[in-house]
Amino acid sequence: MSKSLFDDADDFFVQWVGMPEFVQEKQKPYAELIVRFRNEEDLQKFAKLINQKLTRKTKSIWHPEIVRGIHSNKRYIDDES
């Protein structure tokens, strides 16, 4: 069984000495648009048209839809341990 990077909290800092800083830039939209709907039926017609789930509580969306967390199950494993 390989050792996890987080098995020893003190070892964590030793492992990351000299590593480059990673900065994730916030994605900014090219354009923003406010769309108003007269009723629920119109909202759902639009949701079907763009193939995204929308409710009265939806404040914003990306189009096309951004899939979040696609890298959340990725991790680095050192095979030399």
mmCIF file of the N, C-alpha and C atoms, coordinates in Angstrom:
data_MODEL
# 
_entry.id   MODEL 
# 
loop_
_atom_site.group_PDB 
_atom_site.id 
_atom_site.type_symbol 
_atom_site.label_atom_id 
_atom_site.label_alt_id 
_atom_site.label_comp_id 
_atom_site.label_asym_id 
_atom_site.label_entity_id 
_atom_site.label_seq_id 
_atom_site.pdbx_PDB_ins_code 
_atom_site.Cartn_x 
_atom_site.Cartn_y 
_atom_site.Cartn_z 
_atom_site.occupancy 
_atom_site.B_iso_or_equiv 
_atom_site.pdbx_formal_charge 
_atom_site.auth_seq_id 
_atom_site.auth_comp_id 
_atom_site.auth_asym_id 
_atom_site.auth_atom_id 
_atom_site.pdbx_PDB_model_num 
ATOM 1   N N  . MET A 1 1  ? 0.850   -1.192 0.000   1.00 0.00 ? 1  MET A N  1 
ATOM 2   C CA . MET A 1 1  ? 0.000   0.000  0.000   1.00 0.00 ? 1  MET A CA 1 
ATOM 3   C C  . MET A 1 1  ? 0.890   1.247  0.000   1.00 0.00 ? 1  MET A C  1 
ATOM 4   N N  . SER A 1 2  ? 0.629   2.161  -0.897  1.00 0.00 ? 2  SER A N  1 
ATOM 5   C CA . SER A 1 2  ? 1.449   3.370  -0.975  1.00 0.00 ? 2  SER A CA 1 
ATOM 6   C C  . SER A 1 2  ? 1.042   4.366  0.106   1.00 0.00 ? 2  SER A C  1 
ATOM 7   N N  . LYS A 1 3  ? 2.001   5.137  0.536   1.00 0.00 ? 3  LYS A N  1 
ATOM 8   C CA . LYS A 1 3  ? 1.781   6.135  1.576   1.00 0.00 ? 3  LYS A CA 1 
ATOM 9   C C  . LYS A 1 3  ? 1.134   7.375  0.968   1.00 0.00 ? 3  LYS A C  1 
ATOM 10  N N  . SER A 1 4  ? 0.128   7.881  1.637   1.00 0.00 ? 4  SER A N  1 
ATOM 11  C CA . SER A 1 4  ? -0.541  9.095  1.200   1.00 0.00 ? 4  SER A CA 1 
ATOM 12  C C  . SER A 1 4  ? 0.297   10.304 1.574   1.00 0.00 ? 4  SER A C  1 
ATOM 13  N N  . LEU A 1 5  ? 0.220   11.341 0.795   1.00 0.00 ? 5  LEU A N  1 
ATOM 14  C CA . LEU A 1 5  ? 0.933   12.580 1.068   1.00 0.00 ? 5  LEU A CA 1 
ATOM 15  C C  . LEU A 1 5  ? 0.512   13.166 2.407   1.00 0.00 ? 5  LEU A C  1 
ATOM 16  N N  . PHE A 1 6  ? -0.714  12.854 2.837   1.00 0.00 ? 6  PHE A N  1 
ATOM 17  C CA . PHE A 1 6  ? -1.265  13.447 4.050   1.00 0.00 ? 6  PHE A CA 1 
ATOM 18  C C  . PHE A 1 6  ? -1.215  12.517 5.259   1.00 0.00 ? 6  PHE A C  1 
ATOM 19  N N  . ASP A 1 7  ? -0.503  11.387 5.171   1.00 0.00 ? 7  ASP A N  1 
ATOM 20  C CA . ASP A 1 7  ? -0.418  10.465 6.298   1.00 0.00 ? 7  ASP A CA 1 
ATOM 21  C C  . ASP A 1 7  ? 0.267   11.107 7.500   1.00 0.00 ? 7  ASP A C  1 
ATOM 22  N N  . ASP A 1 8  ? 1.267   11.915 7.269   1.00 0.00 ? 8  ASP A N  1 
ATOM 23  C CA . ASP A 1 8  ? 2.005   12.570 8.343   1.00 0.00 ? 8  ASP A CA 1 
ATOM 24  C C  . ASP A 1 8  ? 1.938   14.074 8.091   1.00 0.00 ? 8  ASP A C  1 
ATOM 25  N N  . ALA A 1 9  ? 1.243   14.794 8.984   1.00 0.00 ? 9  ALA A N  1 
ATOM 26  C CA . ALA A 1 9  ? 1.017   16.229 8.778   1.00 0.00 ? 9  ALA A CA 1 
ATOM 27  C C  . ALA A 1 9  ? 2.325   17.005 8.664   1.00 0.00 ? 9  ALA A C  1 
ATOM 28  N N  . ASP A 1 10 ? 3.332   16.652 9.458   1.00 0.00 ? 10 ASP A N  1 
ATOM 29  C CA . ASP A 1 10 ? 4.616   17.358 9.392   1.00 0.00 ? 10 ASP A CA 1 
ATOM 30  C C  . ASP A 1 10 ? 5.327   17.070 8.074   1.00 0.00 ? 10 ASP A C  1 
ATOM 31  N N  . ASP A 1 11 ? 5.195   15.852 7.575   1.00 0.00 ? 11 ASP A N  1 
ATOM 32  C CA . ASP A 1 11 ? 5.828   15.447 6.325   1.00 0.00 ? 11 ASP A CA 1 
ATOM 33  C C  . ASP A 1 11 ? 5.260   16.231 5.136   1.00 0.00 ? 11 ASP A C  1 
ATOM 34  N N  . PHE A 1 12 ? 4.027   16.666 5.255   1.00 0.00 ? 12 PHE A N  1 
ATOM 35  C CA . PHE A 1 12 ? 3.374   17.431 4.190   1.00 0.00 ? 12 PHE A CA 1 
ATOM 36  C C  . PHE A 1 12 ? 4.206   18.658 3.807   1.00 0.00 ? 12 PHE A C  1 
ATOM 37  N N  . PHE A 1 13 ? 4.639   19.409 4.804   1.00 0.00 ? 13 PHE A N  1 
ATOM 38  C CA . PHE A 1 13 ? 5.396   20.632 4.534   1.00 0.00 ? 13 PHE A CA 1 
ATOM 39  C C  . PHE A 1 13 ? 6.755   20.322 3.914   1.00 0.00 ? 13 PHE A C  1 
ATOM 40  N N  . VAL A 1 14 ? 7.379   19.251 4.339   1.00 0.00 ? 14 VAL A N  1 
ATOM 41  C CA . VAL A 1 14 ? 8.669   18.846 3.785   1.00 0.00 ? 14 VAL A CA 1 
ATOM 42  C C  . VAL A 1 14 ? 8.511   18.475 2.309   1.00 0.00 ? 14 VAL A C  1 
ATOM 43  N N  . GLN A 1 15 ? 7.424   17.767 1.974   1.00 0.00 ? 15 GLN A N  1 
ATOM 44  C CA . GLN A 1 15 ? 7.179   17.330 0.603   1.00 0.00 ? 15 GLN A CA 1 
ATOM 45  C C  . GLN A 1 15 ? 7.004   18.505 -0.356  1.00 0.00 ? 15 GLN A C  1 
ATOM 46  N N  . TRP A 1 16 ? 6.445   19.612 0.125   1.00 0.00 ? 16 TRP A N  1 
ATOM 47  C CA . TRP A 1 16 ? 6.098   20.722 -0.755  1.00 0.00 ? 16 TRP A CA 1 
ATOM 48  C C  . TRP A 1 16 ? 7.131   21.842 -0.791  1.00 0.00 ? 16 TRP A C  1 
ATOM 49  N N  . VAL A 1 17 ? 8.247   21.699 -0.098  1.00 0.00 ? 17 VAL A N  1 
ATOM 50  C CA . VAL A 1 17 ? 9.296   22.720 -0.120  1.00 0.00 ? 17 VAL A CA 1 
ATOM 51  C C  . VAL A 1 17 ? 9.828   22.860 -1.546  1.00 0.00 ? 17 VAL A C  1 
ATOM 52  N N  . GLY A 1 18 ? 9.871   24.079 -2.040  1.00 0.00 ? 18 GLY A N  1 
ATOM 53  C CA . GLY A 1 18 ? 10.411  24.339 -3.358  1.00 0.00 ? 18 GLY A CA 1 
ATOM 54  C C  . GLY A 1 18 ? 9.440   24.117 -4.518  1.00 0.00 ? 18 GLY A C  1 
ATOM 55  N N  . MET A 1 19 ? 8.205   23.703 -4.212  1.00 0.00 ? 19 MET A N  1 
ATOM 56  C CA . MET A 1 19 ? 7.226   23.473 -5.275  1.00 0.00 ? 19 MET A CA 1 
ATOM 57  C C  . MET A 1 19 ? 6.717   24.823 -5.793  1.00 0.00 ? 19 MET A C  1 
ATOM 58  N N  . PRO A 1 20 ? 6.423   24.913 -7.069  1.00 0.00 ? 20 PRO A N  1 
ATOM 59  C CA . PRO A 1 20 ? 5.911   26.174 -7.618  1.00 0.00 ? 20 PRO A CA 1 
ATOM 60  C C  . PRO A 1 20 ? 4.511   26.459 -7.094  1.00 0.00 ? 20 PRO A C  1 
ATOM 61  N N  . GLU A 1 21 ? 4.212   27.734 -6.961  1.00 0.00 ? 21 GLU A N  1 
ATOM 62  C CA . GLU A 1 21 ? 2.883   28.140 -6.512  1.00 0.00 ? 21 GLU A CA 1 
ATOM 63  C C  . GLU A 1 21 ? 1.883   27.909 -7.637  1.00 0.00 ? 21 GLU A C  1 
ATOM 64  N N  . PHE A 1 22 ? 0.695   27.458 -7.283  1.00 0.00 ? 22 PHE A N  1 
ATOM 65  C CA . PHE A 1 22 ? -0.362  27.263 -8.266  1.00 0.00 ? 22 PHE A CA 1 
ATOM 66  C C  . PHE A 1 22 ? -1.445  28.294 -8.013  1.00 0.00 ? 22 PHE A C  1 
ATOM 67  N N  . VAL A 1 23 ? -1.776  29.044 -9.036  1.00 0.00 ? 23 VAL A N  1 
ATOM 68  C CA . VAL A 1 23 ? -2.827  30.044 -8.927  1.00 0.00 ? 23 VAL A CA 1 
ATOM 69  C C  . VAL A 1 23 ? -3.885  29.733 -9.978  1.00 0.00 ? 23 VAL A C  1 
ATOM 70  N N  . GLN A 1 24 ? -5.106  29.509 -9.523  1.00 0.00 ? 24 GLN A N  1 
ATOM 71  C CA . GLN A 1 24 ? -6.219  29.245 -10.435 1.00 0.00 ? 24 GLN A CA 1 
ATOM 72  C C  . GLN A 1 24 ? -6.946  30.562 -10.684 1.00 0.00 ? 24 GLN A C  1 
ATOM 73  N N  . GLU A 1 25 ? -6.829  31.058 -11.890 1.00 0.00 ? 25 GLU A N  1 
ATOM 74  C CA . GLU A 1 25 ? -7.505  32.308 -12.226 1.00 0.00 ? 25 GLU A CA 1 
ATOM 75  C C  . GLU A 1 25 ? -9.013  32.092 -12.278 1.00 0.00 ? 25 GLU A C  1 
ATOM 76  N N  . LYS A 1 26 ? -9.755  33.046 -11.750 1.00 0.00 ? 26 LYS A N  1 
ATOM 77  C CA . LYS A 1 26 ? -11.211 32.980 -11.791 1.00 0.00 ? 26 LYS A CA 1 
ATOM 78  C C  . LYS A 1 26 ? -11.671 33.162 -13.228 1.00 0.00 ? 26 LYS A C  1 
ATOM 79  N N  . GLN A 1 27 ? -12.560 32.278 -13.647 1.00 0.00 ? 27 GLN A N  1 
ATOM 80  C CA . GLN A 1 27 ? -13.071 32.392 -15.015 1.00 0.00 ? 27 GLN A CA 1 
ATOM 81  C C  . GLN A 1 27 ? -14.037 33.570 -15.094 1.00 0.00 ? 27 GLN A C  1 
ATOM 82  N N  . LYS A 1 28 ? -13.788 34.424 -16.047 1.00 0.00 ? 28 LYS A N  1 
ATOM 83  C CA . LYS A 1 28 ? -14.647 35.589 -16.223 1.00 0.00 ? 28 LYS A CA 1 
ATOM 84  C C  . LYS A 1 28 ? -15.452 35.403 -17.502 1.00 0.00 ? 28 LYS A C  1 
ATOM 85  N N  . PRO A 1 29 ? -16.710 35.785 -17.465 1.00 0.00 ? 29 PRO A N  1 
ATOM 86  C CA . PRO A 1 29 ? -17.542 35.616 -18.653 1.00 0.00 ? 29 PRO A CA 1 
ATOM 87  C C  . PRO A 1 29 ? -17.179 36.609 -19.757 1.00 0.00 ? 29 PRO A C  1 
ATOM 88  N N  . TYR A 1 30 ? -17.377 36.183 -20.983 1.00 0.00 ? 30 TYR A N  1 
ATOM 89  C CA . TYR A 1 30 ? -17.219 37.066 -22.140 1.00 0.00 ? 30 TYR A CA 1 
ATOM 90  C C  . TYR A 1 30 ? -18.325 38.113 -22.119 1.00 0.00 ? 30 TYR A C  1 
ATOM 91  N N  . ALA A 1 31 ? -19.537 37.660 -21.776 1.00 0.00 ? 31 ALA A N  1 
ATOM 92  C CA . ALA A 1 31 ? -20.693 38.554 -21.723 1.00 0.00 ? 31 ALA A CA 1 
ATOM 93  C C  . ALA A 1 31 ? -21.673 38.042 -20.681 1.00 0.00 ? 31 ALA A C  1 
ATOM 94  N N  . GLU A 1 32 ? -22.497 38.940 -20.164 1.00 0.00 ? 32 GLU A N  1 
ATOM 95  C CA . GLU A 1 32 ? -23.552 38.568 -19.228 1.00 0.00 ? 32 GLU A CA 1 
ATOM 96  C C  . GLU A 1 32 ? -24.865 39.103 -19.764 1.00 0.00 ? 32 GLU A C  1 
ATOM 97  N N  . LEU A 1 33 ? -25.934 38.360 -19.480 1.00 0.00 ? 33 LEU A N  1 
ATOM 98  C CA . LEU A 1 33 ? -27.243 38.704 -20.021 1.00 0.00 ? 33 LEU A CA 1 
ATOM 99  C C  . LEU A 1 33 ? -28.307 38.417 -18.976 1.00 0.00 ? 33 LEU A C  1 
ATOM 100 N N  . ILE A 1 34 ? -29.178 39.357 -18.722 1.00 0.00 ? 34 ILE A N  1 
ATOM 101 C CA . ILE A 1 34 ? -30.311 39.133 -17.828 1.00 0.00 ? 34 ILE A CA 1 
ATOM 102 C C  . ILE A 1 34 ? -31.501 38.750 -18.691 1.00 0.00 ? 34 ILE A C  1 
ATOM 103 N N  . VAL A 1 35 ? -32.100 37.609 -18.364 1.00 0.00 ? 35 VAL A N  1 
ATOM 104 C CA . VAL A 1 35 ? -33.277 37.126 -19.095 1.00 0.00 ? 35 VAL A CA 1 
ATOM 105 C C  . VAL A 1 35 ? -34.413 37.016 -18.094 1.00 0.00 ? 35 VAL A C  1 
ATOM 106 N N  . ARG A 1 36 ? -35.555 37.581 -18.415 1.00 0.00 ? 36 ARG A N  1 
ATOM 107 C CA . ARG A 1 36 ? -36.717 37.539 -17.506 1.00 0.00 ? 36 ARG A CA 1 
ATOM 108 C C  . ARG A 1 36 ? -37.810 36.684 -18.129 1.00 0.00 ? 36 ARG A C  1 
ATOM 109 N N  . PHE A 1 37 ? -38.512 35.928 -17.273 1.00 0.00 ? 37 PHE A N  1 
ATOM 110 C CA . PHE A 1 37 ? -39.577 35.034 -17.728 1.00 0.00 ? 37 PHE A CA 1 
ATOM 111 C C  . PHE A 1 37 ? -40.900 35.438 -17.097 1.00 0.00 ? 37 PHE A C  1 
ATOM 112 N N  . ARG A 1 38 ? -41.961 35.366 -17.879 1.00 0.00 ? 38 ARG A N  1 
ATOM 113 C CA . ARG A 1 38 ? -43.291 35.734 -17.372 1.00 0.00 ? 38 ARG A CA 1 
ATOM 114 C C  . ARG A 1 38 ? -43.847 34.706 -16.401 1.00 0.00 ? 38 ARG A C  1 
ATOM 115 N N  . ASN A 1 39 ? -43.475 33.424 -16.605 1.00 0.00 ? 39 ASN A N  1 
ATOM 116 C CA . ASN A 1 39 ? -44.050 32.368 -15.770 1.00 0.00 ? 39 ASN A CA 1 
ATOM 117 C C  . ASN A 1 39 ? -43.152 31.122 -15.789 1.00 0.00 ? 39 ASN A C  1 
ATOM 118 N N  . GLU A 1 40 ? -43.532 30.129 -14.977 1.00 0.00 ? 40 GLU A N  1 
ATOM 119 C CA . GLU A 1 40 ? -42.761 28.886 -14.857 1.00 0.00 ? 40 GLU A CA 1 
ATOM 120 C C  . GLU A 1 40 ? -42.678 28.144 -16.182 1.00 0.00 ? 40 GLU A C  1 
ATOM 121 N N  . GLU A 1 41 ? -43.765 28.148 -16.925 1.00 0.00 ? 41 GLU A N  1 
ATOM 122 C CA . GLU A 1 41 ? -43.783 27.445 -18.221 1.00 0.00 ? 41 GLU A CA 1 
ATOM 123 C C  . GLU A 1 41 ? -42.718 28.016 -19.165 1.00 0.00 ? 41 GLU A C  1 
ATOM 124 N N  . ASP A 1 42 ? -42.631 29.343 -19.238 1.00 0.00 ? 42 ASP A N  1 
ATOM 125 C CA . ASP A 1 42 ? -41.620 29.968 -20.096 1.00 0.00 ? 42 ASP A CA 1 
ATOM 126 C C  . ASP A 1 42 ? -40.202 29.640 -19.619 1.00 0.00 ? 42 ASP A C  1 
ATOM 127 N N  . LEU A 1 43 ? -40.012 29.636 -18.299 1.00 0.00 ? 43 LEU A N  1 
ATOM 128 C CA . LEU A 1 43 ? -38.706 29.296 -17.731 1.00 0.00 ? 43 LEU A CA 1 
ATOM 129 C C  . LEU A 1 43 ? -38.309 27.877 -18.135 1.00 0.00 ? 43 LEU A C  1 
ATOM 130 N N  . GLN A 1 44 ? -39.244 26.934 -18.023 1.00 0.00 ? 44 GLN A N  1 
ATOM 131 C CA . GLN A 1 44 ? -38.930 25.542 -18.344 1.00 0.00 ? 44 GLN A CA 1 
ATOM 132 C C  . GLN A 1 44 ? -38.745 25.319 -19.851 1.00 0.00 ? 44 GLN A C  1 
ATOM 133 N N  . LYS A 1 45 ? -39.437 26.072 -20.660 1.00 0.00 ? 45 LYS A N  1 
ATOM 134 C CA . LYS A 1 45 ? -39.216 25.990 -22.112 1.00 0.00 ? 45 LYS A CA 1 
ATOM 135 C C  . LYS A 1 45 ? -37.790 26.420 -22.448 1.00 0.00 ? 45 LYS A C  1 
ATOM 136 N N  . PHE A 1 46 ? -37.360 27.501 -21.815 1.00 0.00 ? 46 PHE A N  1 
ATOM 137 C CA . PHE A 1 46 ? -35.996 27.980 -22.035 1.00 0.00 ? 46 PHE A CA 1 
ATOM 138 C C  . PHE A 1 46 ? -34.982 26.965 -21.522 1.00 0.00 ? 46 PHE A C  1 
ATOM 139 N N  . ALA A 1 47 ? -35.226 26.400 -20.344 1.00 0.00 ? 47 ALA A N  1 
ATOM 140 C CA . ALA A 1 47 ? -34.330 25.394 -19.772 1.00 0.00 ? 47 ALA A CA 1 
ATOM 141 C C  . ALA A 1 47 ? -34.188 24.202 -20.717 1.00 0.00 ? 47 ALA A C  1 
ATOM 142 N N  . LYS A 1 48 ? -35.294 23.771 -21.294 1.00 0.00 ? 48 LYS A N  1 
ATOM 143 C CA . LYS A 1 48 ? -35.259 22.656 -22.240 1.00 0.00 ? 48 LYS A CA 1 
ATOM 144 C C  . LYS A 1 48 ? -34.482 23.051 -23.508 1.00 0.00 ? 48 LYS A C  1 
ATOM 145 N N  . LEU A 1 49 ? -34.683 24.268 -23.952 1.00 0.00 ? 49 LEU A N  1 
ATOM 146 C CA . LEU A 1 49 ? -34.014 24.761 -25.152 1.00 0.00 ? 49 LEU A CA 1 
ATOM 147 C C  . LEU A 1 49 ? -32.489 24.752 -24.998 1.00 0.00 ? 49 LEU A C  1 
ATOM 148 N N  . ILE A 1 50 ? -32.001 25.155 -23.830 1.00 0.00 ? 50 ILE A N  1 
ATOM 149 C CA . ILE A 1 50 ? -30.553 25.204 -23.608 1.00 0.00 ? 50 ILE A CA 1 
ATOM 150 C C  . ILE A 1 50 ? -30.022 23.941 -22.920 1.00 0.00 ? 50 ILE A C  1 
ATOM 151 N N  . ASN A 1 51 ? -30.914 23.010 -22.631 1.00 0.00 ? 51 ASN A N  1 
ATOM 152 C CA . ASN A 1 51 ? -30.559 21.718 -22.032 1.00 0.00 ? 51 ASN A CA 1 
ATOM 153 C C  . ASN A 1 51 ? -29.838 21.887 -20.686 1.00 0.00 ? 51 ASN A C  1 
ATOM 154 N N  . GLN A 1 52 ? -30.411 22.757 -19.835 1.00 0.00 ? 52 GLN A N  1 
ATOM 155 C CA . GLN A 1 52 ? -29.887 22.951 -18.484 1.00 0.00 ? 52 GLN A CA 1 
ATOM 156 C C  . GLN A 1 52 ? -31.057 23.042 -17.511 1.00 0.00 ? 52 GLN A C  1 
ATOM 157 N N  . LYS A 1 53 ? -30.802 22.601 -16.282 1.00 0.00 ? 53 LYS A N  1 
ATOM 158 C CA . LYS A 1 53 ? -31.829 22.671 -15.253 1.00 0.00 ? 53 LYS A CA 1 
ATOM 159 C C  . LYS A 1 53 ? -31.895 24.086 -14.694 1.00 0.00 ? 53 LYS A C  1 
ATOM 160 N N  . LEU A 1 54 ? -33.080 24.681 -14.694 1.00 0.00 ? 54 LEU A N  1 
ATOM 161 C CA . LEU A 1 54 ? -33.288 26.021 -14.153 1.00 0.00 ? 54 LEU A CA 1 
ATOM 162 C C  . LEU A 1 54 ? -34.475 26.007 -13.206 1.00 0.00 ? 54 LEU A C  1 
ATOM 163 N N  . THR A 1 55 ? -34.374 26.769 -12.130 1.00 0.00 ? 55 THR A N  1 
ATOM 164 C CA . THR A 1 55 ? -35.491 26.939 -11.208 1.00 0.00 ? 55 THR A CA 1 
ATOM 165 C C  . THR A 1 55 ? -35.652 28.429 -10.927 1.00 0.00 ? 55 THR A C  1 
ATOM 166 N N  . ARG A 1 56 ? -36.647 28.782 -10.151 1.00 0.00 ? 56 ARG A N  1 
ATOM 167 C CA . ARG A 1 56 ? -36.836 30.187 -9.771  1.00 0.00 ? 56 ARG A CA 1 
ATOM 168 C C  . ARG A 1 56 ? -35.656 30.691 -8.952  1.00 0.00 ? 56 ARG A C  1 
ATOM 169 N N  . LYS A 1 57 ? -34.945 29.771 -8.304  1.00 0.00 ? 57 LYS A N  1 
ATOM 170 C CA . LYS A 1 57 ? -33.818 30.156 -7.453  1.00 0.00 ? 57 LYS A CA 1 
ATOM 171 C C  . LYS A 1 57 ? -32.500 30.255 -8.224  1.00 0.00 ? 57 LYS A C  1 
ATOM 172 N N  . THR A 1 58 ? -32.460 29.820 -9.470  1.00 0.00 ? 58 THR A N  1 
ATOM 173 C CA . THR A 1 58 ? -31.234 29.877 -10.270 1.00 0.00 ? 58 THR A CA 1 
ATOM 174 C C  . THR A 1 58 ? -30.856 31.344 -10.489 1.00 0.00 ? 58 THR A C  1 
ATOM 175 N N  . LYS A 1 59 ? -29.636 31.682 -10.072 1.00 0.00 ? 59 LYS A N  1 
ATOM 176 C CA . LYS A 1 59 ? -29.174 33.072 -10.203 1.00 0.00 ? 59 LYS A CA 1 
ATOM 177 C C  . LYS A 1 59 ? -28.291 33.265 -11.425 1.00 0.00 ? 59 LYS A C  1 
ATOM 178 N N  . SER A 1 60 ? -27.553 32.234 -11.806 1.00 0.00 ? 60 SER A N  1 
ATOM 179 C CA . SER A 1 60 ? -26.678 32.359 -12.965 1.00 0.00 ? 60 SER A CA 1 
ATOM 180 C C  . SER A 1 60 ? -26.338 30.971 -13.502 1.00 0.00 ? 60 SER A C  1 
ATOM 181 N N  . ILE A 1 61 ? -25.941 30.932 -14.752 1.00 0.00 ? 61 ILE A N  1 
ATOM 182 C CA . ILE A 1 61 ? -25.510 29.689 -15.394 1.00 0.00 ? 61 ILE A CA 1 
ATOM 183 C C  . ILE A 1 61 ? -24.381 30.021 -16.358 1.00 0.00 ? 61 ILE A C  1 
ATOM 184 N N  . TRP A 1 62 ? -23.627 29.003 -16.747 1.00 0.00 ? 62 TRP A N  1 
ATOM 185 C CA . TRP A 1 62 ? -22.676 29.118 -17.844 1.00 0.00 ? 62 TRP A CA 1 
ATOM 186 C C  . TRP A 1 62 ? -23.279 28.392 -19.025 1.00 0.00 ? 62 TRP A C  1 
ATOM 187 N N  . HIS A 1 63 ? -23.125 28.951 -20.202 1.00 0.00 ? 63 HIS A N  1 
ATOM 188 C CA . HIS A 1 63 ? -23.588 28.271 -21.408 1.00 0.00 ? 63 HIS A CA 1 
ATOM 189 C C  . HIS A 1 63 ? -22.478 28.295 -22.444 1.00 0.00 ? 63 HIS A C  1 
ATOM 190 N N  . PRO A 1 64 ? -22.063 27.136 -22.932 1.00 0.00 ? 64 PRO A N  1 
ATOM 191 C CA . PRO A 1 64 ? -22.550 25.827 -22.511 1.00 0.00 ? 64 PRO A CA 1 
ATOM 192 C C  . PRO A 1 64 ? -22.177 25.552 -21.062 1.00 0.00 ? 64 PRO A C  1 
ATOM 193 N N  . GLU A 1 65 ? -22.897 24.628 -20.461 1.00 0.00 ? 65 GLU A N  1 
ATOM 194 C CA . GLU A 1 65 ? -22.736 24.306 -19.049 1.00 0.00 ? 65 GLU A CA 1 
ATOM 195 C C  . GLU A 1 65 ? -21.300 23.885 -18.729 1.00 0.00 ? 65 GLU A C  1 
ATOM 196 N N  . ILE A 1 66 ? -20.773 24.402 -17.628 1.00 0.00 ? 66 ILE A N  1 
ATOM 197 C CA . ILE A 1 66 ? -19.438 24.024 -17.165 1.00 0.00 ? 66 ILE A CA 1 
ATOM 198 C C  . ILE A 1 66 ? -19.583 22.837 -16.228 1.00 0.00 ? 66 ILE A C  1 
ATOM 199 N N  . VAL A 1 67 ? -18.819 21.794 -16.483 1.00 0.00 ? 67 VAL A N  1 
ATOM 200 C CA . VAL A 1 67 ? -18.841 20.628 -15.614 1.00 0.00 ? 67 VAL A CA 1 
ATOM 201 C C  . VAL A 1 67 ? -17.810 20.859 -14.522 1.00 0.00 ? 67 VAL A C  1 
ATOM 202 N N  . ARG A 1 68 ? -18.271 21.007 -13.299 1.00 0.00 ? 68 ARG A N  1 
ATOM 203 C CA . ARG A 1 68 ? -17.378 21.274 -12.173 1.00 0.00 ? 68 ARG A CA 1 
ATOM 204 C C  . ARG A 1 68 ? -16.975 19.974 -11.505 1.00 0.00 ? 68 ARG A C  1 
ATOM 205 N N  . GLY A 1 69 ? -15.786 19.975 -10.932 1.00 0.00 ? 69 GLY A N  1 
ATOM 206 C CA . GLY A 1 69 ? -15.324 18.824 -10.179 1.00 0.00 ? 69 GLY A CA 1 
ATOM 207 C C  . GLY A 1 69 ? -14.829 17.666 -11.018 1.00 0.00 ? 69 GLY A C  1 
ATOM 208 N N  . ILE A 1 70 ? -14.554 17.880 -12.306 1.00 0.00 ? 70 ILE A N  1 
ATOM 209 C CA . ILE A 1 70 ? -14.132 16.766 -13.152 1.00 0.00 ? 70 ILE A CA 1 
ATOM 210 C C  . ILE A 1 70 ? -12.748 16.261 -12.780 1.00 0.00 ? 70 ILE A C  1 
ATOM 211 N N  . HIS A 1 71 ? -11.998 17.052 -12.006 1.00 0.00 ? 71 HIS A N  1 
ATOM 212 C CA . HIS A 1 71 ? -10.666 16.633 -11.579 1.00 0.00 ? 71 HIS A CA 1 
ATOM 213 C C  . HIS A 1 71 ? -10.632 16.315 -10.081 1.00 0.00 ? 71 HIS A C  1 
ATOM 214 N N  . SER A 1 72 ? -11.775 16.338 -9.428  1.00 0.00 ? 72 SER A N  1 
ATOM 215 C CA . SER A 1 72 ? -11.794 16.162 -7.977  1.00 0.00 ? 72 SER A CA 1 
ATOM 216 C C  . SER A 1 72 ? -11.375 14.765 -7.542  1.00 0.00 ? 72 SER A C  1 
ATOM 217 N N  . ASN A 1 73 ? -11.455 13.784 -8.422  1.00 0.00 ? 73 ASN A N  1 
ATOM 218 C CA . ASN A 1 73 ? -11.063 12.427 -8.049  1.00 0.00 ? 73 ASN A CA 1 
ATOM 219 C C  . ASN A 1 73 ? -9.623  12.107 -8.447  1.00 0.00 ? 73 ASN A C  1 
ATOM 220 N N  . LYS A 1 74 ? -8.866  13.097 -8.856  1.00 0.00 ? 74 LYS A N  1 
ATOM 221 C CA . LYS A 1 74 ? -7.474  12.907 -9.261  1.00 0.00 ? 74 LYS A CA 1 
ATOM 222 C C  . LYS A 1 74 ? -6.543  13.192 -8.086  1.00 0.00 ? 74 LYS A C  1 
ATOM 223 N N  . ARG A 1 75 ? -5.477  12.438 -7.971  1.00 0.00 ? 75 ARG A N  1 
ATOM 224 C CA . ARG A 1 75 ? -4.483  12.686 -6.939  1.00 0.00 ? 75 ARG A CA 1 
ATOM 225 C C  . ARG A 1 75 ? -3.140  12.132 -7.377  1.00 0.00 ? 75 ARG A C  1 
ATOM 226 N N  . TYR A 1 76 ? -2.104  12.636 -6.755  1.00 0.00 ? 76 TYR A N  1 
ATOM 227 C CA . TYR A 1 76 ? -0.747  12.209 -7.053  1.00 0.00 ? 76 TYR A CA 1 
ATOM 228 C C  . TYR A 1 76 ? -0.377  11.068 -6.105  1.00 0.00 ? 76 TYR A C  1 
ATOM 229 N N  . ILE A 1 77 ? 0.145   9.992  -6.662  1.00 0.00 ? 77 ILE A N  1 
ATOM 230 C CA . ILE A 1 77 ? 0.612   8.865  -5.859  1.00 0.00 ? 77 ILE A CA 1 
ATOM 231 C C  . ILE A 1 77 ? 2.043   8.585  -6.247  1.00 0.00 ? 77 ILE A C  1 
ATOM 232 N N  . ASP A 1 78 ? 2.909   8.528  -5.238  1.00 0.00 ? 78 ASP A N  1 
ATOM 233 C CA . ASP A 1 78 ? 4.316   8.243  -5.455  1.00 0.00 ? 78 ASP A CA 1 
ATOM 234 C C  . ASP A 1 78 ? 4.520   6.733  -5.387  1.00 0.00 ? 78 ASP A C  1 
ATOM 235 N N  . ASP A 1 79 ? 4.869   6.096  -6.501  1.00 0.00 ? 79 ASP A N  1 
ATOM 236 C CA . ASP A 1 79 ? 5.041   4.646  -6.541  1.00 0.00 ? 79 ASP A CA 1 
ATOM 237 C C  . ASP A 1 79 ? 6.319   4.188  -5.866  1.00 0.00 ? 79 ASP A C  1 
ATOM 238 N N  . GLU A 1 80 ? 7.193   5.126  -5.522  1.00 0.00 ? 80 GLU A N  1 
ATOM 239 C CA . GLU A 1 80 ? 8.471   4.744  -4.920  1.00 0.00 ? 80 GLU A CA 1 
ATOM 240 C C  . GLU A 1 80 ? 8.352   4.464  -3.431  1.00 0.00 ? 80 GLU A C  1 
ATOM 241 N N  . SER A 1 81 ? 7.218   4.767  -2.807  1.00 0.00 ? 81 SER A N  1 
ATOM 242 C CA . SER A 1 81 ? 7.056   4.545  -1.361  1.00 0.00 ? 81 SER A CA 1 
ATOM 243 C C  . SER A 1 81 ? 6.896   3.086  -1.050  1.00 0.00 ? 81 SER A C  1 
# 
